[in-house]
């Protein structure tokens, strides 16, 4: 596989993981009126947006035009999953649980992407490491909401 193709594939994997986080937060924020949780989700959303901008800047610098968000089907599945999960229970606890599940999935994806793309780009490794570290910290910030 050509170097630029490997770079594009790795970048898209990271970008889609980040975009999933952004979309999850956008979809779930409408389900709660808990100001403390909304504040946490807003902080998370801002960080995901900053990371997505890093990916976009990398794409521009490397002249990569194939930066892809998640496809419509993936977005629809996520939206439906959130709506089905909160239909009967939209408590702060339930929303925190959903966010934690999504965060764990994001961490798993980070680890798999790092393994799948060894040696492709140190700069992309750094963005992925930021995402991984951020998501690990999100767990600690979301866990207390399970006790409410």
BELQUI-V791477 format. One record per pair of residues at least 12 apart in sequence whose ideal C-beta (glycine too) atoms are under 7 Angstrom apart, sorted by the first residue. I is the first residue (numbers start at 1). J is the second residue. Records with the same first field share a line. If there is no record, write none. Layout:
# BELQUI-V791477
I=J + J
This chain:
# BELQUI-V791477
6=120
7=62 + 64 + 120 + 121
8=64 + 66
10=117 + 120 + 121 + 124
11=55 + 58 + 59 + 64 + 67 + 124
12=66 + 67 + 68
13=113
14=55 + 113 + 124 + 127 + 128 + 131
15=52 + 55 + 67
16=68 + 69 + 70
17=106 + 109 + 110 + 131
18=48 + 51 + 52 + 55 + 131
19=52 + 69 + 70
20=70 + 78 + 106
21=48 + 106
22=45 + 48 + 49 + 52
23=75 + 78
24=78 + 102
25=41 + 44 + 45
27=78 + 79 + 82
28=41 + 82 + 95 + 98 + 99
29=41
31=86 + 90 + 95
32=90 + 92 + 95
34=92
37=92 + 95 + 96 + 145
40=141
44=138
47=134
51=127 + 130 + 131
54=127
55=67 + 127
58=123 + 124
82=98
85=98
92=145 + 148
93=145 + 146 + 148
96=142 + 145 + 146
97=146
99=142
100=139 + 142
103=135 + 138 + 139 + 142
106=135
107=132 + 135 + 136
110=128 + 131 + 132 + 135
113=128
114=128
